[in-house]
Structures are given as structure tokens and as C-alpha cells.
């Protein structure tokens, strides 16, 4: 028998960074994000011995240990090792992992991997976890176990799926799945263009820099964080009222405030791609995740998205086609 899991990646529309401590602890944060039909897939094949074999298609990496006690953090597939150790799994297994998103794309791919793995391994346990519990444990893997700086939004997006408005009053997280009309979903899918810059980035490095500036009380950074939280509130309203012009404007306002956080959130390549997209018909856009590379998202003027896609491809960006995904984590059995 084989057990599989699938969890979606996300795009963040507004409020990212406000889900990161210490800002989320002291001030409270708000984020609007949506999951798309690009996924992490994980497969578990139980073994009769204690051997653990991990095969990662994304990193073309293979690891084998005789039993779970030999799993040590060494920079090689540590996230997968952490999931096995934290959940206390002592079952021999073959694990196969694949994610549709490139690493460092700003789409929450590492969190999607965490959620998919926890959901998969939890099928071996008697006590089952809820989606919220899986999201919470996913953050434990990266933040507490591996000491990787970051926020909370990605885990909840991947576990829950859909278009979500998330509020953070640490340690509490509340979510409202936005009941966006079918017409609005179709308009978003038509007018949004998602592209990959080809440059990966390590979000933890940027996040640490920004939050250090916040803790020092730097006015520009602090003001930008409060603006990002406000923009998330307004983005929620724009989606619920189907105000697409406002949605596009808020994407742009969010990006301008992202850039106020730290110089590393953008670079000459990103600025050139924004110039290209806006010149071809984009009316709003932002870098996904922490910025500094990864993916960019643009909202295009009516019937101009094909021109934006063509211009970005000509500039060397990779267009990623997508639709929204309204289901979060899935697990299922396959009988040979």
C-alpha cells in the first residue's frame, strides 16, 4: 500500500510581513492570500525494516539511513527529517517528495512541503490532526526546530486552501475564507500574470534584516509594516465587492511599501521586469513572498494580459499558468 498527500502553494496579495514576529506579537498582523493549482506531492511506502529512504525530485537528492535515530540536521533535506523527528515516527519507509514550484519562488513552497509531509506522516498516527493543527506544527518545524525565520501565513494557506483573510494576534491565528464571487475569480484568473524571475532567494535572510530594523524602531520600516496591515484590510473589501481596479491599485501600493522595508526586497532585474510589465499593460503588481527574487504577480488592464505575458517572456521571465485551488491538504491511499 502507498499513502499520498498533496498541498497547494500560495500567492500573497497583501499584508505579507505583518505575520512575522515580533511585529505580529506586538501589533497584530493581517494577510490576504490565495492558493493555486501548483502543489507539493508526497508519497509514503511503508517498509518492513527500520530503513528510511528519502527521494526529493526537486533537489535530485537521495538519502538513506538505517533507522530514525540516524536522522541528523546537516543541510541535506533537513525539513523532511524534522517532520519525521517532530512527529515521532519510528516506522521504516520510502518517502518521495516533489513540489511544482521552484525553491525560493516566494510562493510558500517550503511551507507546502511541511504541510504535505505532516499530513502524510499523520496518517500513521492514531491521533489525527486538524488542518489548523497541521499548519501550527508546520511552523514549529521551520521556526523552532530548524531556526528558519519566517511568518505563519504560508502554512495556513496550504493546509486550508482557498482565498483567505488571515489575522495574527500571536499566538492566535484566525482565518476567514473569503466567499469571492465566481465572476471575480474568473476576472482574477484572466487578468493576473504570474512569472518567475529565475532567481531564487532565501527569505529568512531578508526577514531577519527587516525585523531587526523594526525592533530598532526605524521609522520607514515600522510605517511600512503598518501600511501593509491596512492594505490587507482594504484588499479583503476589494475582493468581496469585486472592485478589480482597487485590487490592482492595492497590489501596487503593497509593493511600494514592501520596498520601503529593506533595499534587498528588490533589485535591478526586478525593477526592469516591473517596467516591462507596466509598459505592456499591467496596472498593478508585487513581488511574492519576501521579494528579492522568486515570483512576481501582475494585474493587467482589460485585454492586455497577453501583451504583458509576451513582454515578460521576451525579458527572460518564465510565465507560470495557474488557476485558483479551493481545497487545501489532501491525503489518500493507493492499493497496489
Order of alpha helices (4+ residues) and beta strands (2+ residues): beta-alpha-beta-beta-beta-alpha-beta-alpha-alpha-alpha-beta-beta-alpha-beta-alpha-alpha-alpha-alpha-beta-beta-alpha-beta-beta
